[in-house]
Each structure stands twice: as structure tokens, then as C-alpha cells.
Amino acid sequence: RLADLGYKAFSGSMMVLTVFASALCSVRVYRMLRHRKARQEAGDSLEPAQN
């Protein structure tokens, strides 16, 4: 009974941790891609001025 409750609590906390970690990771990747895209657009707009 107690072990079953402990297992449920453990699996629940691990699930929350996994979801939280994946959310953090996806936000980080999204920011990185957005930053790279913005930097690329800035570079594209700067290129004609240099030529």
C-alpha cells in the first residue's frame, strides 16, 4: 500500500520533471533559432550596403 503510494508519487514527480525539462529545452531551441534567423536577416540586409 505504502510502496504503491510512493511509486505513484515518484512516477508523478518524474513525469512533471520530464515535462518541465522538455519545455525548457524547447524554449531554448526556439530562442536560439529565432535569434539565428534574426541575425541572418540582419546580415542579409547589411550585405547590399557593403557591396
Secondary structure, 3 states (H helix, E strand, C coil): CHHHHHHHHHHHHHHHHHHHHHHHHHHHHHHHHHHHHHHHHHHHHHHHHHC
